[in-house]
Amino acid sequence: MRGPTIWDRLLGLNLFSAKIILLILLLAIIYDLPYLMDIAIVYTLLGFIGIIFISRFVKGKGEI
Protein backbone atom coordinates (compact mmCIF):
# COMPACT_ATOMS: atom_id res chain seq x y z
CA MET A 1 0.00 0.00 0.00
CA ARG A 2 2.99 2.30 0.42
CA GLY A 3 5.20 2.99 -2.50
CA PRO A 4 7.19 5.69 -4.15
CA THR A 5 4.54 6.28 -6.84
CA ILE A 6 0.77 6.31 -7.02
CA TRP A 7 0.93 3.32 -9.39
CA ASP A 8 2.57 1.22 -6.67
CA ARG A 9 -0.23 2.19 -4.31
CA LEU A 10 -2.86 1.24 -6.87
CA LEU A 11 -1.19 -2.13 -7.35
CA GLY A 12 -1.17 -2.64 -3.57
CA LEU A 13 -4.85 -1.74 -3.39
CA ASN A 14 -5.61 -4.20 -6.18
CA LEU A 15 -3.71 -7.00 -4.40
CA PHE A 16 -5.49 -6.24 -1.12
CA SER A 17 -8.82 -6.38 -2.93
CA ALA A 18 -7.90 -9.74 -4.48
CA LYS A 19 -7.08 -11.16 -1.03
CA ILE A 20 -10.44 -10.00 0.34
CA ILE A 21 -12.23 -11.63 -2.60
CA LEU A 22 -10.32 -14.86 -2.03
CA LEU A 23 -11.27 -14.80 1.65
CA ILE A 24 -14.95 -14.31 0.80
CA LEU A 25 -14.84 -17.19 -1.69
CA LEU A 26 -13.13 -19.48 0.82
CA LEU A 27 -15.78 -18.67 3.42
CA ALA A 28 -18.49 -19.38 0.85
CA ILE A 29 -17.00 -22.78 0.10
CA ILE A 30 -16.25 -23.76 3.70
CA TYR A 31 -19.61 -22.75 5.16
CA ASP A 32 -21.63 -23.66 2.02
CA LEU A 33 -23.09 -20.16 1.60
CA PRO A 34 -23.74 -19.60 -2.11
CA TYR A 35 -24.85 -15.99 -1.67
CA LEU A 36 -21.29 -15.08 -0.65
CA MET A 37 -20.15 -16.01 -4.15
CA ASP A 38 -22.53 -13.40 -5.54
CA ILE A 39 -21.10 -10.85 -3.13
CA ALA A 40 -17.57 -11.77 -4.25
CA ILE A 41 -18.53 -11.28 -7.91
CA VAL A 42 -20.04 -7.86 -7.21
CA TYR A 43 -17.02 -6.86 -5.13
CA THR A 44 -14.71 -7.97 -7.95
CA LEU A 45 -16.57 -5.89 -10.52
CA LEU A 46 -16.67 -2.83 -8.26
CA GLY A 47 -12.98 -3.18 -7.50
CA PHE A 48 -12.10 -3.46 -11.17
CA ILE A 49 -14.19 -0.45 -12.13
CA GLY A 50 -12.77 1.53 -9.21
CA ILE A 51 -9.18 0.79 -10.23
CA ILE A 52 -9.95 1.81 -13.82
CA PHE A 53 -11.49 5.12 -12.72
CA ILE A 54 -8.69 5.92 -10.30
CA SER A 55 -6.08 5.10 -12.97
CA ARG A 56 -7.76 7.36 -15.51
CA PHE A 57 -8.08 10.11 -12.90
CA VAL A 58 -4.37 9.93 -12.03
CA LYS A 59 -3.32 9.67 -15.66
CA GLY A 60 -5.40 12.75 -16.48
CA LYS A 61 -3.71 14.65 -13.63
CA GLY A 62 -6.88 15.14 -11.65
CA GLU A 63 -9.30 15.88 -14.47
CA ILE A 64 -12.45 13.80 -14.54
mmJSON file of the N, C-alpha and C atoms, coordinates in Angstrom:
{"data_MODEL":{"atom_site":{
"group_PDB":["ATOM","ATOM","ATOM","ATOM","ATOM","ATOM","ATOM","ATOM","ATOM","ATOM","ATOM","ATOM","ATOM","ATOM","ATOM","ATOM","ATOM","ATOM","ATOM","ATOM","ATOM","ATOM","ATOM","ATOM","ATOM","ATOM","ATOM","ATOM","ATOM","ATOM","ATOM","ATOM","ATOM","ATOM","ATOM","ATOM","ATOM","ATOM","ATOM","ATOM","ATOM","ATOM","ATOM","ATOM","ATOM","ATOM","ATOM","ATOM","ATOM","ATOM","ATOM","ATOM","ATOM","ATOM","ATOM","ATOM","ATOM","ATOM","ATOM","ATOM","ATOM","ATOM","ATOM","ATOM","ATOM","ATOM","ATOM","ATOM","ATOM","ATOM","ATOM","ATOM","ATOM","ATOM","ATOM","ATOM","ATOM","ATOM","ATOM","ATOM","ATOM","ATOM","ATOM","ATOM","ATOM","ATOM","ATOM","ATOM","ATOM","ATOM","ATOM","ATOM","ATOM","ATOM","ATOM","ATOM","ATOM","ATOM","ATOM","ATOM","ATOM","ATOM","ATOM","ATOM","ATOM","ATOM","ATOM","ATOM","ATOM","ATOM","ATOM","ATOM","ATOM","ATOM","ATOM","ATOM","ATOM","ATOM","ATOM","ATOM","ATOM","ATOM","ATOM","ATOM","ATOM","ATOM","ATOM","ATOM","ATOM","ATOM","ATOM","ATOM","ATOM","ATOM","ATOM","ATOM","ATOM","ATOM","ATOM","ATOM","ATOM","ATOM","ATOM","ATOM","ATOM","ATOM","ATOM","ATOM","ATOM","ATOM","ATOM","ATOM","ATOM","ATOM","ATOM","ATOM","ATOM","ATOM","ATOM","ATOM","ATOM","ATOM","ATOM","ATOM","ATOM","ATOM","ATOM","ATOM","ATOM","ATOM","ATOM","ATOM","ATOM","ATOM","ATOM","ATOM","ATOM","ATOM","ATOM","ATOM","ATOM","ATOM","ATOM","ATOM","ATOM","ATOM","ATOM","ATOM","ATOM","ATOM","ATOM","ATOM"],
"id":[1,2,3,4,5,6,7,8,9,10,11,12,13,14,15,16,17,18,19,20,21,22,23,24,25,26,27,28,29,30,31,32,33,34,35,36,37,38,39,40,41,42,43,44,45,46,47,48,49,50,51,52,53,54,55,56,57,58,59,60,61,62,63,64,65,66,67,68,69,70,71,72,73,74,75,76,77,78,79,80,81,82,83,84,85,86,87,88,89,90,91,92,93,94,95,96,97,98,99,100,101,102,103,104,105,106,107,108,109,110,111,112,113,114,115,116,117,118,119,120,121,122,123,124,125,126,127,128,129,130,131,132,133,134,135,136,137,138,139,140,141,142,143,144,145,146,147,148,149,150,151,152,153,154,155,156,157,158,159,160,161,162,163,164,165,166,167,168,169,170,171,172,173,174,175,176,177,178,179,180,181,182,183,184,185,186,187,188,189,190,191,192],
"type_symbol":["N","C","C","N","C","C","N","C","C","N","C","C","N","C","C","N","C","C","N","C","C","N","C","C","N","C","C","N","C","C","N","C","C","N","C","C","N","C","C","N","C","C","N","C","C","N","C","C","N","C","C","N","C","C","N","C","C","N","C","C","N","C","C","N","C","C","N","C","C","N","C","C","N","C","C","N","C","C","N","C","C","N","C","C","N","C","C","N","C","C","N","C","C","N","C","C","N","C","C","N","C","C","N","C","C","N","C","C","N","C","C","N","C","C","N","C","C","N","C","C","N","C","C","N","C","C","N","C","C","N","C","C","N","C","C","N","C","C","N","C","C","N","C","C","N","C","C","N","C","C","N","C","C","N","C","C","N","C","C","N","C","C","N","C","C","N","C","C","N","C","C","N","C","C","N","C","C","N","C","C","N","C","C","N","C","C","N","C","C","N","C","C"],
"label_atom_id":["N","CA","C","N","CA","C","N","CA","C","N","CA","C","N","CA","C","N","CA","C","N","CA","C","N","CA","C","N","CA","C","N","CA","C","N","CA","C","N","CA","C","N","CA","C","N","CA","C","N","CA","C","N","CA","C","N","CA","C","N","CA","C","N","CA","C","N","CA","C","N","CA","C","N","CA","C","N","CA","C","N","CA","C","N","CA","C","N","CA","C","N","CA","C","N","CA","C","N","CA","C","N","CA","C","N","CA","C","N","CA","C","N","CA","C","N","CA","C","N","CA","C","N","CA","C","N","CA","C","N","CA","C","N","CA","C","N","CA","C","N","CA","C","N","CA","C","N","CA","C","N","CA","C","N","CA","C","N","CA","C","N","CA","C","N","CA","C","N","CA","C","N","CA","C","N","CA","C","N","CA","C","N","CA","C","N","CA","C","N","CA","C","N","CA","C","N","CA","C","N","CA","C","N","CA","C","N","CA","C","N","CA","C","N","CA","C","N","CA","C","N","CA","C"],
"label_alt_id":[null,null,null,null,null,null,null,null,null,null,null,null,null,null,null,null,null,null,null,null,null,null,null,null,null,null,null,null,null,null,null,null,null,null,null,null,null,null,null,null,null,null,null,null,null,null,null,null,null,null,null,null,null,null,null,null,null,null,null,null,null,null,null,null,null,null,null,null,null,null,null,null,null,null,null,null,null,null,null,null,null,null,null,null,null,null,null,null,null,null,null,null,null,null,null,null,null,null,null,null,null,null,null,null,null,null,null,null,null,null,null,null,null,null,null,null,null,null,null,null,null,null,null,null,null,null,null,null,null,null,null,null,null,null,null,null,null,null,null,null,null,null,null,null,null,null,null,null,null,null,null,null,null,null,null,null,null,null,null,null,null,null,null,null,null,null,null,null,null,null,null,null,null,null,null,null,null,null,null,null,null,null,null,null,null,null,null,null,null,null,null,null],
"label_comp_id":["MET","MET","MET","ARG","ARG","ARG","GLY","GLY","GLY","PRO","PRO","PRO","THR","THR","THR","ILE","ILE","ILE","TRP","TRP","TRP","ASP","ASP","ASP","ARG","ARG","ARG","LEU","LEU","LEU","LEU","LEU","LEU","GLY","GLY","GLY","LEU","LEU","LEU","ASN","ASN","ASN","LEU","LEU","LEU","PHE","PHE","PHE","SER","SER","SER","ALA","ALA","ALA","LYS","LYS","LYS","ILE","ILE","ILE","ILE","ILE","ILE","LEU","LEU","LEU","LEU","LEU","LEU","ILE","ILE","ILE","LEU","LEU","LEU","LEU","LEU","LEU","LEU","LEU","LEU","ALA","ALA","ALA","ILE","ILE","ILE","ILE","ILE","ILE","TYR","TYR","TYR","ASP","ASP","ASP","LEU","LEU","LEU","PRO","PRO","PRO","TYR","TYR","TYR","LEU","LEU","LEU","MET","MET","MET","ASP","ASP","ASP","ILE","ILE","ILE","ALA","ALA","ALA","ILE","ILE","ILE","VAL","VAL","VAL","TYR","TYR","TYR","THR","THR","THR","LEU","LEU","LEU","LEU","LEU","LEU","GLY","GLY","GLY","PHE","PHE","PHE","ILE","ILE","ILE","GLY","GLY","GLY","ILE","ILE","ILE","ILE","ILE","ILE","PHE","PHE","PHE","ILE","ILE","ILE","SER","SER","SER","ARG","ARG","ARG","PHE","PHE","PHE","VAL","VAL","VAL","LYS","LYS","LYS","GLY","GLY","GLY","LYS","LYS","LYS","GLY","GLY","GLY","GLU","GLU","GLU","ILE","ILE","ILE"],
"label_asym_id":["A","A","A","A","A","A","A","A","A","A","A","A","A","A","A","A","A","A","A","A","A","A","A","A","A","A","A","A","A","A","A","A","A","A","A","A","A","A","A","A","A","A","A","A","A","A","A","A","A","A","A","A","A","A","A","A","A","A","A","A","A","A","A","A","A","A","A","A","A","A","A","A","A","A","A","A","A","A","A","A","A","A","A","A","A","A","A","A","A","A","A","A","A","A","A","A","A","A","A","A","A","A","A","A","A","A","A","A","A","A","A","A","A","A","A","A","A","A","A","A","A","A","A","A","A","A","A","A","A","A","A","A","A","A","A","A","A","A","A","A","A","A","A","A","A","A","A","A","A","A","A","A","A","A","A","A","A","A","A","A","A","A","A","A","A","A","A","A","A","A","A","A","A","A","A","A","A","A","A","A","A","A","A","A","A","A","A","A","A","A","A","A"],
"label_entity_id":["1","1","1","1","1","1","1","1","1","1","1","1","1","1","1","1","1","1","1","1","1","1","1","1","1","1","1","1","1","1","1","1","1","1","1","1","1","1","1","1","1","1","1","1","1","1","1","1","1","1","1","1","1","1","1","1","1","1","1","1","1","1","1","1","1","1","1","1","1","1","1","1","1","1","1","1","1","1","1","1","1","1","1","1","1","1","1","1","1","1","1","1","1","1","1","1","1","1","1","1","1","1","1","1","1","1","1","1","1","1","1","1","1","1","1","1","1","1","1","1","1","1","1","1","1","1","1","1","1","1","1","1","1","1","1","1","1","1","1","1","1","1","1","1","1","1","1","1","1","1","1","1","1","1","1","1","1","1","1","1","1","1","1","1","1","1","1","1","1","1","1","1","1","1","1","1","1","1","1","1","1","1","1","1","1","1","1","1","1","1","1","1"],
"label_seq_id":[1,1,1,2,2,2,3,3,3,4,4,4,5,5,5,6,6,6,7,7,7,8,8,8,9,9,9,10,10,10,11,11,11,12,12,12,13,13,13,14,14,14,15,15,15,16,16,16,17,17,17,18,18,18,19,19,19,20,20,20,21,21,21,22,22,22,23,23,23,24,24,24,25,25,25,26,26,26,27,27,27,28,28,28,29,29,29,30,30,30,31,31,31,32,32,32,33,33,33,34,34,34,35,35,35,36,36,36,37,37,37,38,38,38,39,39,39,40,40,40,41,41,41,42,42,42,43,43,43,44,44,44,45,45,45,46,46,46,47,47,47,48,48,48,49,49,49,50,50,50,51,51,51,52,52,52,53,53,53,54,54,54,55,55,55,56,56,56,57,57,57,58,58,58,59,59,59,60,60,60,61,61,61,62,62,62,63,63,63,64,64,64],
"pdbx_PDB_ins_code":[null,null,null,null,null,null,null,null,null,null,null,null,null,null,null,null,null,null,null,null,null,null,null,null,null,null,null,null,null,null,null,null,null,null,null,null,null,null,null,null,null,null,null,null,null,null,null,null,null,null,null,null,null,null,null,null,null,null,null,null,null,null,null,null,null,null,null,null,null,null,null,null,null,null,null,null,null,null,null,null,null,null,null,null,null,null,null,null,null,null,null,null,null,null,null,null,null,null,null,null,null,null,null,null,null,null,null,null,null,null,null,null,null,null,null,null,null,null,null,null,null,null,null,null,null,null,null,null,null,null,null,null,null,null,null,null,null,null,null,null,null,null,null,null,null,null,null,null,null,null,null,null,null,null,null,null,null,null,null,null,null,null,null,null,null,null,null,null,null,null,null,null,null,null,null,null,null,null,null,null,null,null,null,null,null,null,null,null,null,null,null,null],
"Cartn_x":[0.816,0.0,0.859,2.102,2.989,4.042,4.21,5.197,5.656,6.686,7.192,6.262,5.436,4.544,3.098,2.195,0.77,0.441,1.189,0.928,1.245,2.274,2.575,1.451,0.884,-0.225,-1.468,-1.721,-2.864,-2.681,-1.465,-1.188,-1.394,-0.953,-1.167,-2.643,-3.415,-4.853,-5.519,-5.064,-5.606,-5.286,-4.072,-3.705,-4.489,-4.695,-5.486,-6.92,-7.463,-8.816,-8.91,-7.9,-7.896,-7.862,-7.126,-7.075,-8.419,-9.114,-10.435,-11.416,-11.353,-12.231,-11.954,-10.686,-10.319,-10.846,-10.759,-11.272,-12.786,-13.506,-14.954,-15.305,-14.573,-14.835,-14.527,-13.445,-13.134,-14.203,-14.697,-15.775,-17.042,-17.316,-18.489,-18.38,-17.188,-17.003,-17.025,-16.342,-16.247,-17.602,-18.339,-19.613,-20.819,-20.565,-21.625,-22.691,-22.216,-23.094,-22.976,-23.874,-23.736,-23.932,-24.64,-24.845,-23.543,-22.574,-21.294,-20.532,-20.789,-20.15,-20.68,-21.965,-22.533,-21.911,-21.724,-21.102,-19.674,-18.949,-17.573,-17.53,-18.488,-18.53,-18.788,-19.733,-20.037,-18.835,-18.19,-17.018,-15.886,-15.738,-14.714,-14.984,-16.222,-16.567,-16.398,-16.83,-16.674,-15.202,-14.405,-12.976,-12.305,-12.668,-12.096,-12.478,-13.741,-14.193,-13.546,-13.408,-12.768,-11.317,-10.583,-9.178,-9.069,-9.963,-9.946,-10.193,-11.195,-11.491,-10.365,-9.788,-8.687,-7.481,-7.201,-6.081,-6.282,-7.484,-7.758,-7.686,-8.124,-8.076,-6.624,-5.785,-4.375,-3.668,-3.946,-3.318,-3.704,-4.94,-5.401,-5.018,-4.2,-3.706,-4.827,-5.832,-6.885,-8.123,-8.127,-9.302,-10.206,-11.491,-12.453,-12.892],
"Cartn_y":[-1.2,0.0,1.263,1.142,2.302,2.1,3.101,2.993,4.364,4.394,5.695,6.396,5.639,6.277,5.865,6.607,6.31,4.97,4.582,3.315,2.135,2.281,1.223,1.1,2.208,2.192,1.566,1.853,1.236,-0.271,-0.702,-2.132,-2.792,-2.118,-2.638,-2.731,-1.722,-1.738,-2.878,-3.114,-4.196,-5.558,-5.734,-6.998,-7.212,-6.15,-6.241,-6.644,-6.054,-6.382,-7.85,-8.34,-9.742,-10.686,-10.32,-11.161,-11.18,-10.063,-10.003,-10.872,-10.814,-11.629,-13.113,-13.472,-14.858,-15.312,-14.469,-14.797,-15.017,-14.161,-14.313,-15.619,-15.943,-17.186,-18.409,-18.367,-19.483,-19.67,-18.572,-18.668,-19.241,-18.86,-19.379,-20.884,-21.356,-22.784,-23.559,-23.048,-23.759,-23.868,-22.763,-22.753,-23.025,-23.34,-23.658,-22.557,-21.326,-20.163,-19.598,-20.017,-19.603,-18.1,-17.423,-15.992,-15.209,-15.763,-15.08,-15.056,-16.027,-16.01,-14.842,-14.554,-13.398,-12.101,-12.032,-10.852,-10.695,-11.809,-11.765,-11.284,-11.721,-11.284,-9.783,-9.294,-7.861,-7.062,-7.541,-6.863,-6.84,-7.919,-7.971,-6.934,-6.863,-5.886,-4.454,-4.178,-2.834,-2.474,-3.43,-3.181,-2.905,-3.662,-3.46,-2.092,-1.747,-0.452,0.685,0.505,1.526,1.746,0.676,0.793,1.485,1.164,1.812,3.31,3.698,5.121,5.861,5.265,5.918,6.059,5.036,5.097,6.206,6.306,7.358,8.737,8.842,10.114,10.54,9.606,9.927,10.226,9.458,9.67,11.036,11.461,12.749,13.901,13.64,14.647,15.358,14.593,15.144,15.583,15.497,15.884,14.678,14.89,13.795,13.642],
"Cartn_z":[0.0,0.0,0.0,0.429,0.418,-0.652,-1.438,-2.501,-2.928,-3.716,-4.154,-5.143,-5.86,-6.835,-6.565,-7.169,-7.023,-7.677,-8.71,-9.392,-8.484,-7.645,-6.67,-5.651,-5.265,-4.311,-4.92,-6.19,-6.872,-6.995,-7.275,-7.35,-5.988,-4.918,-3.573,-3.232,-3.623,-3.394,-4.15,-5.365,-6.176,-5.551,-5.045,-4.405,-3.112,-2.348,-1.123,-1.451,-2.498,-2.935,-3.359,-4.045,-4.476,-3.273,-2.235,-1.033,-0.315,-0.278,0.341,-0.438,-1.758,-2.6,-2.369,-2.294,-2.028,-0.674,0.328,1.654,1.619,0.906,0.796,0.093,-0.968,-1.685,-0.829,-0.072,0.818,1.88,2.435,3.419,2.787,1.542,0.847,0.647,0.32,0.097,1.415,2.415,3.701,4.386,4.434,5.155,4.256,2.987,2.024,1.974,1.713,1.604,0.188,-0.705,-2.107,-2.339,-1.452,-1.668,-1.491,-0.782,-0.647,-1.969,-2.832,-4.151,-4.982,-4.85,-5.544,-5.023,-3.728,-3.133,-3.636,-3.751,-4.251,-5.701,-6.51,-7.908,-7.995,-7.21,-7.212,-6.706,-5.667,-5.131,-6.154,-6.898,-7.946,-9.026,-9.476,-10.517,-10.028,-8.801,-8.256,-8.08,-7.646,-7.499,-8.827,-9.846,-11.174,-11.729,-11.632,-12.133,-11.344,-10.031,-9.206,-9.588,-9.823,-10.226,-11.582,-12.498,-13.82,-13.681,-12.889,-12.72,-12.012,-11.008,-10.302,-11.23,-12.025,-12.967,-13.994,-14.521,-15.506,-14.869,-13.607,-12.896,-12.68,-12.276,-12.027,-13.339,-14.366,-15.664,-16.236,-16.006,-16.484,-15.579,-14.571,-13.631,-12.896,-12.483,-11.654,-12.382,-13.71,-14.473,-14.628,-14.415,-14.543,-15.974],
"occupancy":[1.0,1.0,1.0,1.0,1.0,1.0,1.0,1.0,1.0,1.0,1.0,1.0,1.0,1.0,1.0,1.0,1.0,1.0,1.0,1.0,1.0,1.0,1.0,1.0,1.0,1.0,1.0,1.0,1.0,1.0,1.0,1.0,1.0,1.0,1.0,1.0,1.0,1.0,1.0,1.0,1.0,1.0,1.0,1.0,1.0,1.0,1.0,1.0,1.0,1.0,1.0,1.0,1.0,1.0,1.0,1.0,1.0,1.0,1.0,1.0,1.0,1.0,1.0,1.0,1.0,1.0,1.0,1.0,1.0,1.0,1.0,1.0,1.0,1.0,1.0,1.0,1.0,1.0,1.0,1.0,1.0,1.0,1.0,1.0,1.0,1.0,1.0,1.0,1.0,1.0,1.0,1.0,1.0,1.0,1.0,1.0,1.0,1.0,1.0,1.0,1.0,1.0,1.0,1.0,1.0,1.0,1.0,1.0,1.0,1.0,1.0,1.0,1.0,1.0,1.0,1.0,1.0,1.0,1.0,1.0,1.0,1.0,1.0,1.0,1.0,1.0,1.0,1.0,1.0,1.0,1.0,1.0,1.0,1.0,1.0,1.0,1.0,1.0,1.0,1.0,1.0,1.0,1.0,1.0,1.0,1.0,1.0,1.0,1.0,1.0,1.0,1.0,1.0,1.0,1.0,1.0,1.0,1.0,1.0,1.0,1.0,1.0,1.0,1.0,1.0,1.0,1.0,1.0,1.0,1.0,1.0,1.0,1.0,1.0,1.0,1.0,1.0,1.0,1.0,1.0,1.0,1.0,1.0,1.0,1.0,1.0,1.0,1.0,1.0,1.0,1.0,1.0],
"B_iso_or_equiv":[0.0,0.0,0.0,0.0,0.0,0.0,0.0,0.0,0.0,0.0,0.0,0.0,0.0,0.0,0.0,0.0,0.0,0.0,0.0,0.0,0.0,0.0,0.0,0.0,0.0,0.0,0.0,0.0,0.0,0.0,0.0,0.0,0.0,0.0,0.0,0.0,0.0,0.0,0.0,0.0,0.0,0.0,0.0,0.0,0.0,0.0,0.0,0.0,0.0,0.0,0.0,0.0,0.0,0.0,0.0,0.0,0.0,0.0,0.0,0.0,0.0,0.0,0.0,0.0,0.0,0.0,0.0,0.0,0.0,0.0,0.0,0.0,0.0,0.0,0.0,0.0,0.0,0.0,0.0,0.0,0.0,0.0,0.0,0.0,0.0,0.0,0.0,0.0,0.0,0.0,0.0,0.0,0.0,0.0,0.0,0.0,0.0,0.0,0.0,0.0,0.0,0.0,0.0,0.0,0.0,0.0,0.0,0.0,0.0,0.0,0.0,0.0,0.0,0.0,0.0,0.0,0.0,0.0,0.0,0.0,0.0,0.0,0.0,0.0,0.0,0.0,0.0,0.0,0.0,0.0,0.0,0.0,0.0,0.0,0.0,0.0,0.0,0.0,0.0,0.0,0.0,0.0,0.0,0.0,0.0,0.0,0.0,0.0,0.0,0.0,0.0,0.0,0.0,0.0,0.0,0.0,0.0,0.0,0.0,0.0,0.0,0.0,0.0,0.0,0.0,0.0,0.0,0.0,0.0,0.0,0.0,0.0,0.0,0.0,0.0,0.0,0.0,0.0,0.0,0.0,0.0,0.0,0.0,0.0,0.0,0.0,0.0,0.0,0.0,0.0,0.0,0.0],
"pdbx_formal_charge":[null,null,null,null,null,null,null,null,null,null,null,null,null,null,null,null,null,null,null,null,null,null,null,null,null,null,null,null,null,null,null,null,null,null,null,null,null,null,null,null,null,null,null,null,null,null,null,null,null,null,null,null,null,null,null,null,null,null,null,null,null,null,null,null,null,null,null,null,null,null,null,null,null,null,null,null,null,null,null,null,null,null,null,null,null,null,null,null,null,null,null,null,null,null,null,null,null,null,null,null,null,null,null,null,null,null,null,null,null,null,null,null,null,null,null,null,null,null,null,null,null,null,null,null,null,null,null,null,null,null,null,null,null,null,null,null,null,null,null,null,null,null,null,null,null,null,null,null,null,null,null,null,null,null,null,null,null,null,null,null,null,null,null,null,null,null,null,null,null,null,null,null,null,null,null,null,null,null,null,null,null,null,null,null,null,null,null,null,null,null,null,null],
"auth_seq_id":[1,1,1,2,2,2,3,3,3,4,4,4,5,5,5,6,6,6,7,7,7,8,8,8,9,9,9,10,10,10,11,11,11,12,12,12,13,13,13,14,14,14,15,15,15,16,16,16,17,17,17,18,18,18,19,19,19,20,20,20,21,21,21,22,22,22,23,23,23,24,24,24,25,25,25,26,26,26,27,27,27,28,28,28,29,29,29,30,30,30,31,31,31,32,32,32,33,33,33,34,34,34,35,35,35,36,36,36,37,37,37,38,38,38,39,39,39,40,40,40,41,41,41,42,42,42,43,43,43,44,44,44,45,45,45,46,46,46,47,47,47,48,48,48,49,49,49,50,50,50,51,51,51,52,52,52,53,53,53,54,54,54,55,55,55,56,56,56,57,57,57,58,58,58,59,59,59,60,60,60,61,61,61,62,62,62,63,63,63,64,64,64],
"auth_comp_id":["MET","MET","MET","ARG","ARG","ARG","GLY","GLY","GLY","PRO","PRO","PRO","THR","THR","THR","ILE","ILE","ILE","TRP","TRP","TRP","ASP","ASP","ASP","ARG","ARG","ARG","LEU","LEU","LEU","LEU","LEU","LEU","GLY","GLY","GLY","LEU","LEU","LEU","ASN","ASN","ASN","LEU","LEU","LEU","PHE","PHE","PHE","SER","SER","SER","ALA","ALA","ALA","LYS","LYS","LYS","ILE","ILE","ILE","ILE","ILE","ILE","LEU","LEU","LEU","LEU","LEU","LEU","ILE","ILE","ILE","LEU","LEU","LEU","LEU","LEU","LEU","LEU","LEU","LEU","ALA","ALA","ALA","ILE","ILE","ILE","ILE","ILE","ILE","TYR","TYR","TYR","ASP","ASP","ASP","LEU","LEU","LEU","PRO","PRO","PRO","TYR","TYR","TYR","LEU","LEU","LEU","MET","MET","MET","ASP","ASP","ASP","ILE","ILE","ILE","ALA","ALA","ALA","ILE","ILE","ILE","VAL","VAL","VAL","TYR","TYR","TYR","THR","THR","THR","LEU","LEU","LEU","LEU","LEU","LEU","GLY","GLY","GLY","PHE","PHE","PHE","ILE","ILE","ILE","GLY","GLY","GLY","ILE","ILE","ILE","ILE","ILE","ILE","PHE","PHE","PHE","ILE","ILE","ILE","SER","SER","SER","ARG","ARG","ARG","PHE","PHE","PHE","VAL","VAL","VAL","LYS","LYS","LYS","GLY","GLY","GLY","LYS","LYS","LYS","GLY","GLY","GLY","GLU","GLU","GLU","ILE","ILE","ILE"],
"auth_asym_id":["A","A","A","A","A","A","A","A","A","A","A","A","A","A","A","A","A","A","A","A","A","A","A","A","A","A","A","A","A","A","A","A","A","A","A","A","A","A","A","A","A","A","A","A","A","A","A","A","A","A","A","A","A","A","A","A","A","A","A","A","A","A","A","A","A","A","A","A","A","A","A","A","A","A","A","A","A","A","A","A","A","A","A","A","A","A","A","A","A","A","A","A","A","A","A","A","A","A","A","A","A","A","A","A","A","A","A","A","A","A","A","A","A","A","A","A","A","A","A","A","A","A","A","A","A","A","A","A","A","A","A","A","A","A","A","A","A","A","A","A","A","A","A","A","A","A","A","A","A","A","A","A","A","A","A","A","A","A","A","A","A","A","A","A","A","A","A","A","A","A","A","A","A","A","A","A","A","A","A","A","A","A","A","A","A","A","A","A","A","A","A","A"],
"auth_atom_id":["N","CA","C","N","CA","C","N","CA","C","N","CA","C","N","CA","C","N","CA","C","N","CA","C","N","CA","C","N","CA","C","N","CA","C","N","CA","C","N","CA","C","N","CA","C","N","CA","C","N","CA","C","N","CA","C","N","CA","C","N","CA","C","N","CA","C","N","CA","C","N","CA","C","N","CA","C","N","CA","C","N","CA","C","N","CA","C","N","CA","C","N","CA","C","N","CA","C","N","CA","C","N","CA","C","N","CA","C","N","CA","C","N","CA","C","N","CA","C","N","CA","C","N","CA","C","N","CA","C","N","CA","C","N","CA","C","N","CA","C","N","CA","C","N","CA","C","N","CA","C","N","CA","C","N","CA","C","N","CA","C","N","CA","C","N","CA","C","N","CA","C","N","CA","C","N","CA","C","N","CA","C","N","CA","C","N","CA","C","N","CA","C","N","CA","C","N","CA","C","N","CA","C","N","CA","C","N","CA","C","N","CA","C","N","CA","C","N","CA","C","N","CA","C"],
"pdbx_PDB_model_num":[1,1,1,1,1,1,1,1,1,1,1,1,1,1,1,1,1,1,1,1,1,1,1,1,1,1,1,1,1,1,1,1,1,1,1,1,1,1,1,1,1,1,1,1,1,1,1,1,1,1,1,1,1,1,1,1,1,1,1,1,1,1,1,1,1,1,1,1,1,1,1,1,1,1,1,1,1,1,1,1,1,1,1,1,1,1,1,1,1,1,1,1,1,1,1,1,1,1,1,1,1,1,1,1,1,1,1,1,1,1,1,1,1,1,1,1,1,1,1,1,1,1,1,1,1,1,1,1,1,1,1,1,1,1,1,1,1,1,1,1,1,1,1,1,1,1,1,1,1,1,1,1,1,1,1,1,1,1,1,1,1,1,1,1,1,1,1,1,1,1,1,1,1,1,1,1,1,1,1,1,1,1,1,1,1,1,1,1,1,1,1,1]
}}}
